[in-house]
Amino acid sequence: MEEVRKIYDKAFKEKAVQLSYERTNVSELAREVEITSPQLHTDRKSSRNLEKEVFLGKEI
């Protein structure tokens, strides 16, 4: 069985990162928005490191 990868748009990622800074439990937030905790941490790191291009990768 082939694994289907989900692709999230920039607005979704920005909102998830914003919410992650407002919450104390990032893992719980990741479950709520149905992404993995490591992906949320990666997006947080990307948003801190890049000023103009917040997220690299595919966008729908």
JORAVEN-V151179 format. One record per helix or strand of 2 or more residues. SS is the DSSP state (H for helix, E for strand). FROM is the first residue (numbers start at 1). TO is the last residue. If there is no record, write none. Layout:
# JORAVEN-V151179
ss=SS from=FROM to=TO
ss=SS from=FROM to=TO
This chain:
# JORAVEN-V151179
ss=H from=10 to=22
ss=H from=26 to=32
ss=H from=37 to=49
